Amino acid sequence: MTRQLVLGLEVVQPDGTVINALRSLRKDNAGYDWKQFYIGTEGTLGIITAAFLRLLPRAKHVVTSLLAVADSAAALRLLKLMQDELGDTINAFELISDFSFGII
């Protein structure tokens, strides 16, 4: 989710170099999407000092579903179908194995 919401970053690298790419473009074809390298590294590749984030309006309705599928391949097909039909309105999609349900 975070990766989809970060549009641009300013990062200070370990050698002190400041990379400023605070772009507000949702899709930027101007080269590598290097910001993905910095997201989630907990400061090992550089310290994020500024971020340009995509904000979404609060959802008017919330729907939660629990569905059973035959296997992980079916779950991935279901996710693709939901993304095709619902787009960015999906907040989460989790796969819980039958083993995990068995230990509850």
N, C-alpha and C positions, 0 to 999 in steps of 0.2 A: 504494500500500500504506500509506504513512504516513497519508494522509487517513482511511483506515478505522480506524486504530489510535488516533488522537487523539480522546479523548472531551471534554476540556476544556483550556482554556489560561488562563494569566495573562500579560498582555501590557502592556508599558510603551510608550506611544505617544511620538512625537517631542516633543510638548509636555509630557511628564512624567505625563500621565494614566495611571493604572493601571486596566486592565480585568481584573476577576477573574471568570472564568467556569470555574472548576475543577469542572465537573459530571462526575459519573460515569455519566450516562445514555448508553446506546448510541444511542438515538433521542430527540431533544429537539425537541418541536414548539412551544417557547416563543418563537418568533421566527426571525429570520434565523440561518443557520448561519455566523456571521461568522468563526469560527475558520479556516474554509477560506481566507479572504483572507490570513491571516497565515502559513499553512503554505507553505513553499517560496519566500517572498519575500526570504529572506536578510537580514532586518532592515530592508528598505526601508519597510515599513509600521509596524513596531514590533518591539521586542525581546521575544522569548518568555522569561519568567523562571521559569515553572513550567508543567508539563504533567501532565494526568491521562491515562494511557495504558491501553489495553486490552491485556492480556497473554494469550497463548494458550499452552496446554501444548505441549511439544515433540511433534512428530509421531512416531507409532509406526512408520509406514512412509512411505517417500518413493518416489514414482513419477514418472518423467520420460518424456515422450512427444515424438516429433517426427512431426508429421502434415503432409501435403500437402493443400492446398485450392486450388480453382480461382482464387479472387480474394479481395480484402479483405472483400467482403460475406459470402462463405462463412465466412471466419475469424470475423467478428462473430457470425454465426449459431451457429457452433460454440462460441464463448465463452459466449453466452447459454444454450445447452443445458447446457454444463458447469456454469455457475453455478446453473441450475435444479436440476441433479442432485446437485452436490457442495457447493454453498453456499460457506461461508467456508473450506473446506479447500483451495481453490486458492491457491497461493502466488504464482504467476507465470503470465503468458500473454503470449507474444511473437509478433509477426508479422515474419518475415524474408522479404524479397522475393526473387524469383528472380534479380534483378539482383545482390543482395548475395551470394547463393550462387555466382553466376557469377564473382565476383572473388576468391573464396577459392582 
